[in-house]
Amino acid sequence: MITEKSTMTCEEKPKRRRILIISGEECVLNEIKNSQNVSLCQSLILETDDDDMEISYSQINQLSSQLKKTKNITLICVICGAPALGYNFDAISCESCKSFFRRNALKNSSLECPRQGLCEITFDSRRRCSACRLTKCFKSGMRCDRLVMAEQKANERLKKEENLNMNLNTNFIVHNELVSSPKSNLFILSNYRQQTSSKTQQGLLSPEDLQRIEYIQFLYQKRIELARDGLPWNPSTHAMTFLQKLNSHSVPLIRLLTFFKQIPEFNELDVDDKVTLIKFNLLPLLCINCTLSYKIETDQIVETDSDVPWDSSIIQEVYGYDGYLQMRKIFESFVYIAQYDQRIIQLILITLILTKGFSTGDGELEPILNDGMAVYRAQNYYIELLWKYIETVHGPEKVIHVWRKVITHFITWQTLHKKLRDNVERNLLLSDKSELLPLMKSLFHIS
């Protein structure tokens, strides 16, 4: 392939031709090899048995393989002759000439040559005359409009980052601290105080982090729609018996599982590892997940308007009155966090589903993960994202306090969940387990 370029100024459009020459004449090939910038010219030889020049599939594969091998050919800067990495502003150039053109392309009229434009531009002399170097940039095909396009993209990227920072300032930072209630030692909201934009920009969250957090919130909202078909239990049906109320747990569990399946880091894990994490971690997360759907005004849990609301009677029927009272206390601890900022709970859910050994109990032994490091890396990413989010929103002086409270609630819930699970298993001994949904059997490790 040969590229020819005409001389152009800043206002002219380039005329570049790419010519593919297929020839068996050695004189033609020699002429090409003697051209300037020979590194761009490639000769690939395919042998044939007759004059019809029929090429077999094996020869085509050979051609493809040779083309791939030629990608690493060293390019030469058309301005100064230094090694180049590729096209910059529509000409093959080195990083030095690329930067030079970016700085000076719009200063063409202000640059003058002391030798009437007769300077030779080479690797050694390229810094001696800016006027001649810029002229050679234009003659070699560099374009001002490419420079303008690059500047526009940079400005658009800057505006995008500013918009993300504004989004953080207006949507994420609603209150600037969490404090403990002297009455219940639970999270409550402090009075609103607006954060300054400078403090926001100094936060640990990158634009990519902000996009990921917003994306997670979108995925969580999308879970109900994606899990609408094929639910094992009709959420609009009133559960009457113990088994029916236990089976009704399958609806929020399926929706929560749908949320996790949308998370890239979780979805890319080993298949068996995902099954293990779901089987041992999904059920303990139900209580934390329900805090995002809890309505303080009615004291009910409602994920969508078409669902039959959960109230205290369902919890008492499944877990017993004493279990309900203990669950209520820890549930309210997470409710205060959820009412303050649902994003914290959403990130907590992802972090905990990726936790090996989160569920406690004396039942089925939890298998060893096939790729524990992949699970660890995924969990570590979301732990770091959660930490950065809390520190950015609440400030570095509060992040440790908030984190300690969250960890304390986790440990308390682990211990309580084992007791509640034992109570459910005792009730199951008095019931016909055949009516229990397969999902619930799996999560309770009932064969």
C-alpha positions in Angstrom: 0.0 0.0 0.0 1.4 3.4 -1.0 0.1 6.7 0.4 0.5 9.9 -1.6 -0.3 13.3 -0.1 -0.5 16.7 -1.7 0.9 19.9 -0.2 -1.8 21.7 1.8 -2.3 24.8 4.0 -4.4 25.2 7.1 -7.5 26.0 5.0 -7.1 23.3 2.3 -8.5 19.7 2.6 -6.1 16.9 2.1 -6.0 14.6 -0.9 -4.7 11.3 0.2 -4.7 8.3 -2.1 -4.1 4.7 -1.0 -3.0 2.5 -3.9 -2.9 -1.3 -3.7 -0.5 -2.7 -6.4 -0.5 -6.4 -7.2 2.3 -7.2 -9.5 4.6 -10.0 -10.5 7.1 -7.6 -12.2 10.3 -7.2 -10.1 11.0 -3.8 -11.7 7.7 -2.5 -10.2 8.5 -3.9 -6.8 12.0 -2.4 -6.9 10.6 1.0 -7.8 8.2 0.8 -4.8 11.0 -0.2 -2.4 13.1 2.8 -3.6 10.3 5.2 -2.6 10.4 7.4 0.5 9.3 5.8 3.8 9.9 2.3 2.6 8.6 0.9 5.9 5.1 1.6 4.7 5.5 -0.6 1.6 4.9 -4.3 2.0 5.5 -7.1 -0.5 3.8 -10.4 0.0 4.6 -13.2 -2.4 2.0 -16.0 -3.2 3.1 -18.8 -5.4 0.7 -20.3 -8.0 1.0 -23.3 -10.3 -0.5 -21.8 -13.4 -1.0 -18.6 -15.3 -4.6 -18.1 -14.0 -3.3 -16.8 -10.7 -5.9 -18.8 -8.6 -5.3 -18.3 -4.9 -6.3 -21.1 -2.5 -7.7 -20.6 1.0 -4.5 -21.7 2.5 -2.7 -18.9 0.5 -5.3 -16.4 1.8 -4.6 -17.5 5.3 -0.9 -17.2 4.6 -1.5 -13.6 3.4 -3.5 -12.8 6.5 -0.8 -14.2 8.7 1.9 -12.2 7.0 -0.2 -9.0 7.2 -0.6 -9.5 11.0 3.2 -9.9 11.4 3.9 -6.6 9.5 1.9 -4.5 12.0 5.0 -4.1 14.2 7.1 -2.4 11.4 8.8 0.7 12.7 7.3 3.9 11.3 9.4 7.0 10.4 8.3 10.5 11.2 7.7 12.3 7.9 8.8 15.6 9.4 12.1 14.9 11.1 12.8 11.2 10.5 12.6 10.0 14.1 10.8 6.8 15.0 7.0 7.3 15.0 4.1 5.4 16.6 1.3 6.3 14.1 -0.8 9.0 12.6 -1.1 12.4 14.4 -3.2 15.1 12.8 -3.4 13.0 9.7 0.4 12.5 9.2 2.8 9.8 10.5 4.9 11.7 13.1 6.8 11.3 16.3 5.6 12.5 19.7 7.9 15.6 19.5 6.5 16.8 16.1 3.0 16.0 17.3 3.5 18.2 20.3 5.2 20.9 18.2 2.3 21.0 15.7 -0.3 21.1 18.6 1.5 24.2 20.0 2.2 26.1 16.8 -0.3 25.1 14.1 -2.3 28.2 14.7 0.7 30.5 14.9 1.8 30.1 11.2 1.9 33.8 10.4 3.9 34.8 13.5 6.8 32.4 12.8 9.7 33.6 10.6 12.7 31.8 9.3 16.1 33.7 9.4 17.3 31.8 6.3 14.3 32.5 4.0 12.7 29.1 4.6 15.7 27.1 3.4 16.3 25.2 6.7 16.6 21.4 6.5 14.5 19.7 9.1 16.1 16.5 10.6 16.1 14.8 13.9 19.2 16.8 15.0 18.1 20.2 13.5 14.3 20.1 14.1 14.5 22.5 17.1 16.6 25.2 15.3 13.8 26.7 13.1 10.2 26.6 14.1 9.0 28.3 11.0 10.5 25.7 8.6 9.5 22.8 10.9 5.9 24.0 10.8 6.0 24.5 7.1 7.2 20.9 6.7 4.4 19.7 9.0 1.9 21.2 6.6 3.7 19.9 3.5 3.8 16.4 5.0 0.0 16.4 5.5 -0.7 17.6 9.0 -4.1 19.3 9.2 -5.4 22.1 11.3 -8.9 20.7 11.3 -7.6 17.6 13.0 -6.1 19.8 15.7 -9.4 21.6 16.2 -11.2 18.3 16.4 -8.8 17.1 19.1 -9.3 20.3 21.0 -13.1 19.9 20.8 -12.9 16.4 22.1 -10.7 17.5 25.0 -13.2 20.3 25.8 -16.1 17.9 25.6 -14.3 15.5 27.9 -13.7 18.3 30.4 -17.3 19.4 30.3 -18.4 15.8 30.9 -16.2 15.6 33.9 -17.5 18.9 35.2 -21.1 17.7 34.7 -20.3 14.5 36.7 -18.8 16.6 39.5 -21.9 18.7 39.5 -24.0 15.6 39.6 -22.0 14.5 42.6 -22.4 17.8 44.3 -26.2 18.1 43.7 -27.3 14.4 43.9 -24.8 12.6 46.1 -24.0 15.2 48.8 -27.3 15.9 50.5 -26.1 15.8 54.0 -22.5 16.1 55.1 -22.4 13.8 58.1 -24.0 10.9 59.9 -24.3 11.0 63.7 -25.5 8.5 66.3 -28.7 8.9 68.0 -28.2 9.2 71.8 -31.5 7.4 72.3 -31.1 4.3 70.0 -27.5 4.5 68.9 -28.7 4.2 65.3 -28.0 6.3 62.2 -30.0 9.5 61.9 -29.8 12.4 59.5 -28.1 15.6 60.5 -29.2 19.0 59.3 -28.5 19.8 55.7 -25.3 21.7 55.0 -24.3 22.4 51.4 -20.8 21.2 50.4 -18.6 23.5 48.4 -17.7 22.4 44.8 -14.0 22.6 45.7 -14.4 20.0 48.4 -16.3 17.8 46.0 -13.6 18.0 43.4 -11.1 16.9 46.0 -13.1 13.7 46.6 -11.7 10.3 45.9 -14.3 9.3 43.3 -13.2 9.5 39.7 -15.7 10.1 36.9 -15.7 6.4 36.2 -16.5 5.7 39.8 -19.4 8.1 39.7 -20.7 6.5 36.5 -20.5 3.1 38.1 -22.4 4.1 41.2 -25.1 5.7 39.1 -25.2 2.5 36.9 -25.5 0.3 40.0 -28.5 2.3 41.1 -30.1 1.9 37.7 -29.5 -1.8 37.7 -31.1 -2.1 41.1 -34.2 -0.4 39.9 -34.2 -2.5 36.7 -34.2 -5.8 38.7 -38.0 -5.8 39.1 -38.8 -5.4 35.5 -36.2 -8.1 34.4 -37.6 -10.6 37.0 -41.2 -9.9 36.2 -41.7 -13.2 34.2 -41.1 -16.6 35.7 -41.4 -15.7 39.4 -42.0 -18.9 41.5 -44.6 -17.1 43.6 -47.2 -14.6 42.6 -46.4 -11.4 44.5 -50.0 -10.2 44.3 -51.2 -13.3 46.2 -51.9 -13.1 49.9 -49.8 -15.7 51.8 -51.9 -17.5 54.5 -49.9 -20.5 55.9 -46.4 -20.7 57.2 -45.1 -22.4 54.0 -46.8 -19.8 51.8 -45.3 -17.0 53.7 -41.9 -18.7 53.5 -42.4 -19.2 49.8 -43.3 -15.6 49.3 -39.6 -14.8 50.3 -38.7 -16.2 46.8 -39.9 -13.0 45.1 -37.5 -10.5 46.6 -34.8 -13.1 46.5 -35.2 -13.7 42.8 -35.2 -9.9 42.2 -32.1 -9.5 44.3 -30.4 -12.3 42.3 -31.4 -10.6 39.1 -29.6 -7.4 40.4 -26.4 -9.4 41.1 -26.5 -11.0 37.7 -26.3 -7.6 36.1 -23.1 -6.7 37.9 -20.2 -7.4 35.5 -17.7 -8.5 38.1 -20.2 -11.0 39.6 -21.4 -12.3 36.2 -17.8 -13.0 35.0 -17.0 -15.3 38.0 -16.6 -19.0 37.7 -20.1 -20.7 37.3 -19.7 -23.0 40.3 -18.4 -20.1 42.4 -21.4 -18.1 41.6 -23.7 -21.0 42.7 -21.8 -21.3 45.9 -22.0 -17.5 46.7 -25.7 -17.5 45.9 -26.5 -20.6 47.9 -24.8 -19.4 51.0 -25.0 -15.6 50.9 -28.3 -14.7 49.2 -30.7 -15.6 52.0 -28.8 -13.6 54.7 -29.0 -10.5 52.4 -32.8 -10.5 52.3 -33.2 -8.5 55.5 -30.7 -5.8 54.4 -32.2 -5.7 50.9 -35.7 -5.1 52.3 -34.6 -1.9 54.0 -34.5 -0.3 50.5 -38.3 -1.1 50.1 -39.4 -0.3 53.7 -42.1 2.4 54.0 -41.9 4.2 57.3 -45.4 5.7 57.0 -47.1 2.3 56.8 -44.5 0.1 58.5 -44.5 -2.2 55.5 -42.1 -3.6 52.9 -43.3 -3.0 49.4 -41.0 -3.4 46.4 -43.6 -2.5 43.8 -47.2 -1.4 43.9 -48.6 -4.7 42.5 -47.0 -6.6 45.4 -48.9 -7.6 48.6 -47.1 -5.6 51.3 -45.1 -7.4 53.9 -46.0 -6.5 57.5 -45.0 -7.7 60.9 -47.4 -10.6 60.9 -45.5 -12.3 58.0 -42.2 -11.9 59.9 -43.6 -13.2 63.1 -45.2 -16.2 61.4 -42.0 -17.2 59.8 -39.4 -16.3 62.4 -41.4 -16.3 65.7 -42.2 -13.4 67.9 -38.9 -13.3 69.7 -37.1 -13.6 66.4 -39.2 -10.7 65.0 -38.3 -8.4 68.0 -34.5 -9.2 67.5 -34.8 -8.8 63.8 -36.7 -5.5 64.1 -33.9 -3.9 66.1 -31.1 -4.7 63.6 -33.4 -4.1 60.7 -34.0 -0.5 61.9 -30.3 0.0 62.1 -30.0 -0.7 58.4 -33.2 1.3 57.6 -31.6 4.5 58.9 -28.7 4.0 56.5 -31.1 3.2 53.6 -33.3 6.2 54.3 -30.3 8.4 54.4 -28.6 7.0 51.3 -29.7 4.0 49.3 -26.4 3.8 47.4 -24.6 2.7 50.5 -26.9 -0.3 51.0 -26.6 -1.2 47.3 -22.9 -1.2 47.5 -23.1 -3.2 50.7 -25.2 -5.8 49.1 -22.7 -6.3 46.3 -19.8 -6.5 48.7 -21.6 -9.1 50.9 -22.7 -11.4 48.1 -18.9 -11.6 47.2 -18.0 -12.6 50.8 -16.8 -16.1 51.3 -18.2 -17.5 54.6 -20.6 -14.6 55.3 -23.4 -17.0 56.2 -23.0 -18.8 59.6 -24.5 -22.1 60.6 -23.9 -25.8 61.2 -25.6 -27.0 58.1 -24.1 -27.9 54.8 -20.4 -27.3 54.5 -19.6 -24.4 52.2 -17.4 -25.6 49.2 -14.0 -24.1 48.4 -14.1 -21.6 45.5 -12.6 -22.6 42.3 -11.2 -19.1 41.6 -11.1 -17.5 45.0 -8.8 -14.7 43.8 -11.3 -13.6 41.2 -13.9 -13.3 43.9 -11.5 -11.5 46.1 -10.5 -9.0 43.4 -14.2 -8.3 42.7 -15.1 -7.8 46.3 -12.0 -5.6 46.9 -13.1 -3.3 44.1 -16.5 -2.7 45.7 -15.1 -2.4 49.2 -12.8 0.4 47.9 -15.6 2.0 45.9 -17.8 2.0 49.0 -15.1 3.5 51.2 -14.3 6.2 48.6 -18.0 7.0 48.3 -18.6 7.4 52.0 -15.4 9.5 52.4 -16.4 11.7 49.5 -19.9 12.2 50.8 -19.3 12.5 54.5 -15.7 13.6 54.7 -12.5 11.8 56.0 -13.3 12.6 59.6 -16.5 10.6 59.5 -15.7 7.7 57.2 -14.1 5.6 59.9 -17.0 6.2 62.3 -19.6 5.3 59.6 -17.5 2.2 58.5 -17.3 1.0 62.1 -21.1 1.2 62.5 -21.7 -0.7 59.3 -19.3 -3.5 60.3 -20.9 -3.7 63.7 -24.3 -4.1 62.1 -23.0 -6.9 59.8 -21.6 -8.9 62.7 -24.8 -8.5 64.7 -26.9 -9.6 61.8 -24.7 -12.7 61.2 -25.3 -13.9 64.7 -29.0 -13.2 64.6 -29.5 -14.7 61.2 -28.2 -18.1 62.5 -30.8 -18.1 65.3 -33.6 -17.1 62.9 -32.6 -19.8 60.5 -32.6 -22.4 63.2 -36.2 -21.4 64.2 -37.4 -21.7 60.6 -35.8 -25.2 60.3 -37.6 -26.3 63.4 -40.9 -25.2 62.0 -40.1 -27.0 58.7 -39.9 -30.3 60.6 -43.6 -29.9 61.4 -44.6 -29.0 57.9 -44.9 -30.8 54.5 -41.6 -29.8 52.8 -42.9 -30.9 49.5 -44.8 -27.7 49.3 -41.6 -25.7 49.7 -40.3 -24.1 46.5 -37.1 -25.5 45.0 -35.3 -22.1 45.5 -36.2 -22.0 49.2 -35.1 -25.7 49.6 -31.7 -24.8 48.0 -31.2 -21.7 50.2 -32.1 -23.6 53.4 -30.0 -26.6 52.2 -32.8 -29.0 52.2 -32.3 -32.0 50.0 
